[in-house]
Amino acid sequence: MSYTVLSFDNDTFTNFAFYSGIVLAKTLIMGPLTSQARIRHKVYGNPEDTKFFAPGVAVNTTDSTVERIRRCHLNDLENVVPFTLIGLLYVSAEPDYDKALMIFRVFAASRILHTISYLVPLPQPARASCFFVGWGATAAMTAFLFARMYKYV
Ligand SMILES: N[C@@H](CCC(=O)N[C@@H](CS)C(=O)NCC(=O)O)C(=O)O
């Protein structure tokens, strides 16, 4: 039977799928969380939205709660998408299993803690630390990838 690196035959890929699934699901939740805050605070950014959901309420694009959740969502997109794409290339380069697992776990934990720090909110440097740890995990995968590719290009 043939072995494929990007399949559940490969334990590194299985773990990557699990931890990316967690951070992608966390990112996906941010949309409904924003909607919930909009409904609770009656905050809508478009005239057609206020007309339908809250007639008589003015358009508002500056609510601090809604904007905070939106920034948190954007920060996830800035970090989770690169992690997922670079992670696929990283797994295909067949890294050491234990090191890869540690990178996946550190990234997932850092992003969950980043969200908690952003939404509670916790005083800095809590959120900045979470961001840099997660960024470092993706940077480590990128460095490994280039070191591995260097031989071939
Ligand atoms: N796009 C980010 C790049 C740097 C970054 O991600 N910083 C972290 C730690 S301070 C963060 O949580 N930034 C807040 C944000 O993206 O809204 C920014 O504008 O701040």
The ligand as a Tripos MOL2 file, in Angstrom:
@<TRIPOS>MOLECULE
LIG
   20    19     1     0     0
SMALL
NO_CHARGES

@<TRIPOS>ATOM
      1 N1         -2.1010   43.5950   12.5360 N.3       1 LIG1
      2 C1         -1.5290   43.5530   13.8580 C.3       1 LIG1
      3 C2         -0.0480   43.1480   13.7280 C.3       1 LIG1
      4 C3          0.6960   42.9780   15.0750 C.3       1 LIG1
      5 C4         -0.0780   42.0930   16.0300 C.2       1 LIG1
      6 O1         -0.7440   41.1200   15.6350 O.2       1 LIG1
      7 N2         -0.0220   42.4450   17.3170 N.am      1 LIG1
      8 C5         -0.7420   41.7080   18.3280 C.3       1 LIG1
      9 C6         -0.0540   41.8780   19.6880 C.3       1 LIG1
     10 S1         -0.0480   43.5220   20.2630 S.3       1 LIG1
     11 C7         -2.1830   42.1100   18.4390 C.2       1 LIG1
     12 O2         -2.9220   41.4750   19.1650 O.2       1 LIG1
     13 N3         -2.5860   43.2160   17.7390 N.am      1 LIG1
     14 C8         -3.9050   43.7570   17.8520 C.3       1 LIG1
     15 C9         -4.7200   43.6340   16.6210 C.2       1 LIG1
     16 O3         -4.3080   43.0030   15.6290 O.co2     1 LIG1
     17 O4         -5.8520   44.1330   16.6300 O.co2     1 LIG1
     18 C10        -1.7160   44.9270   14.5260 C.2       1 LIG1
     19 O5         -2.1270   45.8570   13.8360 O.co2     1 LIG1
     20 O6         -1.4940   45.0460   15.7310 O.co2     1 LIG1
@<TRIPOS>BOND
     1     1     2 1
     2     2     3 1
     3     2    18 1
     4     3     4 1
     5     4     5 1
     6     5     6 2
     7     5     7 1
     8     7     8 1
     9     8     9 1
    10     8    11 1
    11     9    10 1
    12    11    12 2
    13    11    13 1
    14    13    14 1
    15    14    15 1
    16    15    16 2
    17    15    17 1
    18    18    19 2
    19    18    20 1
@<TRIPOS>SUBSTRUCTURE
     1 LIG1         1 GROUP 0 **** ****
